[in-house]
Amino acid sequence: MSSIFKLYFPSLFFFFSLAPWVPVVGLEIHAQISSNSKLFSGSQVQFAAPPNSLVSFFDASLPGTLPVLNRRCVEAAVMTGLALNCSINKKSLFDRKHYFYADLPAGYQITQQRVPIAVNGSLSYSLCIDNKMSQMVTKTVRIKQIQLEQDSGKSLHDDTRSQTLVDLNRAEGQLRVDANVSVHHPGEPYGVRTEVKNINSIRFLAKAVDYEIQRQIEELESGRTILNETRAFDSKLGCTVPMRDKEGKQDYRFMPEPNLPPLILYDAKSLPANMNHQQVVNIDWIHERLPDLPSVKRAKLVERYGILPEHSFTLLNEDGLTEFFEDVIKQTQMKPKKVIGWILKDLLSYLKQHSLKVKESPVSSFLLADLLNRLEEKEISSTAAKQVFAELWKGEGKTPLEIVKEKKLQLIQDQKDLEQICQAVMAIKAGNRKVLNKLIGLVQRETQGRSNPVLVKQLLEKKLSE
Amino acid sequence: MRALGLGRWLRSAPGVGRLPRRVPPDRTVLRAPAGSPAPVPAAGRQRPPAQVGRLGRSSARSGAGGASAAPRHVTVEVLDHLEHLALVDFRDSEGVERLQKAIQFADQLHEVNTDGVEPMDSVLEDRCLYLREDDVTEGNCTEELLKNAREKVEEYFVAPPGNIPLPKLEERETFLKGS
């Protein structure tokens, strides 16, 4: 059986109707651990394998089999706990959670209800107040606990033949979330909560929670009550509906798992001298090997490159974008503060328009750096550079230099050439100081953006004063 | 899932209890085998292990410390709830009586003064929990596993559609209604 965590985030936010209602939302997040074998057995963990091919006798709950805990899963749980600022419980316990379902052959799931491996953490995140990413607000959400838990199998419902097909491989979705929602008036006790399942994306999560809050408020304001039930989110209709199979509040009859002793974790201080180190999970050792967490990475980017905090968020939120940005920096003399504009405005918007990931970009960091160098060297104007970028995006294998030559985008630096062009333009319009800027614009248009605007202005002013 | 006859299972369980004299003499003392299912007579159905210690008590809590294991009356509501949860069938008054005697037996635990003592949750608490290396060592025995299945479709186990909960008390033919 593959293993999962349960993260419980309570959070609190306000909105007003007739009397103020306070919604309370808790999320139960199931995340599959990246490991070779399952939490309690040596079966392989693999996506989309033939049904029941990754199932051992224990996974099939055959009598006489026992769970054996996977060390890698324990380490993963500790790492997650540390990354989320939790207290790690040096002694945690396993429990059985009983319920009947076709994909749960034992009739119970082994989990960590009472004393899980990590508790009382937090996660900070940032929200944009407006759409322009210019006003960011930091929020914190509490994490109640992180626990190791067995996954149940997969059921395929065959309604035509009135049967359910069961695959005990597990290892299906890597991240699942259930939302718990209730509402109450400030100062009063929490309301009855409902559990919402079948939420398949972050966007649907937001919709499901919003709908459920609204539904509960309407029910309560109409004098009805909220049932402590499980509901399913219908993504097509954007609403939640009661789930057929669930019969009100479940009594899971939690009991200690009799086949597993308590899980003991150590740190540098409590490490026993003579123990086989394969049997030891050392929290401090894991802590030292944690990679830089996002908040640290962002701070480093801001400090090293002088970019804005909101830029660092975008860089980190897109897979591979930070690396791309840093690669370009290495290959160009353009300042990072200018490079970031190209990365976030040009590259990223093209990627989004074409639904591409950074690693699928037809423009490599090498090519972009080359282009930016030409811009820095004043070989082309920034308008021309954008045109070159558009050409590069076609991925025809041409270099910026080749495109510049082909489209005749070089900046005209020659004084005499520019003089002649300016005279021609001025012949069309009468010399008038007020239209100086308009004239510059005209010159630019005539020369298809290739003239150096600074030079043009100087020439025009000279001409006008003659 | 089919209900099973707990009464019949209880009658067939052998063995003598380990606690002293107070145990009623009619031999229906329960050993609660930790984790392994009880022996399966005739019908070949799955049986949940007897879990005596955690059965709900709604009525008649035995007095603080003092009285030794007074007989307990378990209400119909609790019995119905148990039948839903564990899919057991108390079948007849003898089955219910066995249950009450089992609770009475377990209640003897209350005679021990546990003030200031940490609850024990496992007799294995002094043992080391063995940690396995993250290697693939088993699985890949689909055919062997499916041999156990009464019904299969391609390589899937077949089960009835969804969950069929036990019907409510009013809708069932059960002796519990009469009590």
Interface residues (C-beta under 8 A of the other chain):
Chain A: S35 N36 S37 S41 G42 S43 Q44 P50 P51 N52 S53 L54 V55 S56 F57 D59 A60 L62 P63 G64 L66 V68 L69 N70 R71 R72 C73 V74 L93 H98 F100 Y101 A102 G107 S155 L156 H157 D158 D159 S162 Q163 T164 L165 V166 D167 L168 R244 D245 E247 D251 R253 M255 P256 E257 P258 N259 L260 P261 P262 L263 I264 Q278 Q279 V281
Chain B: M1 A34 G35 S36 P37 Q46 P48 Q51 R54 H81 L85 A86 L87 D121 S122 V123 L124 E125 D126 R127 C128 L129 Y130 L131 R132 E133 D134 D135 V136 T137 E138 G139 N140 C141 T142 L145 L146 N148 V153 E154 E155 Y156 F157 V158 A159 P160 P161 G162 N163 P165
